[in-house]
Amino acid sequence: CNIKLTGNHTMNIVVGGIKGGSGKTTVATNLAVLCAKEHDVLLIDADDQETATDFTVLRNERLPEGAGYTSIKLSGAAVRTETQRLASKYDTIIIDTGGRDTSSQRAALSIADVLLVPFVPRSFDIWTLEKVSALVGEMRTANPKLAAYVFINRADPRGQDNDESAEVLKEAGGLEFINTSLGTRKAFSNAAAQGLSVVELKPQDPKASEEMITLYQRVFNVNSTLGVEGDRA
């Protein structure tokens, strides 16, 4: 990856795809919490299931200092217009669009800098890769600056399925593979149930925390103070 927060430009990051169940909201909310430690962040819930909103409500209820970021719900064309209107107020905007090819996701991609697409190994996710590539290619006609990255989420502890899926993702047209995966770990769901990022969970799962911090640093191309040094994908 070579993604940077530079100057006064607001970074618009979409966590999306066209297959549900790959952990997009987990990725979006964890990135929002991590990024909010260093930047002003807006988390936009553009998914009909509104899980990111539920997470933020719980977080505001549980933490004395509140969520640490701003969260709103948007859908359809408003995802584009409101994101553009609010951009000057935030360093980073993270948009959770859910797992379908919706008008909300297309509106988000029309103004996004980055699309992040998690894929689960050994699943129908990998079969949708060609459709994701086609969607990105189509959206680049309206938004040539759009960068799209794919990575493995809910990876197996070990085994051939991860490697085979990684090889498929590396060959995807118009998409860049991030060689940083998130494992299948209870810590992610346990943290979400408390309105927390996995790095805030007590007791902490060091491996889960390291994986998420590494993904964060790869996405933003930063060596932050969060504890794990990232490098370029």
Protein Blocks (a to p, Z undefined) as FASTA:
>chain_A
ZZddehjbdcddddedjbehiommmmmmmmmmmmmmmpccddddfbfklmmmmmmmmmmm
mpmnlnopacdddehjllmmmmmmmmmmpfbdcddebjadcfklmmmmmmcfbdcdddde
hiaklmmmmmmmmmmmmmmmmmmmlccddddehiafbdjklmmmmmmmmmpghiacdfbd
cdddfklmmmmmnopafklpccddfklmmmmmmmmmmmnopacfkopacddZZ
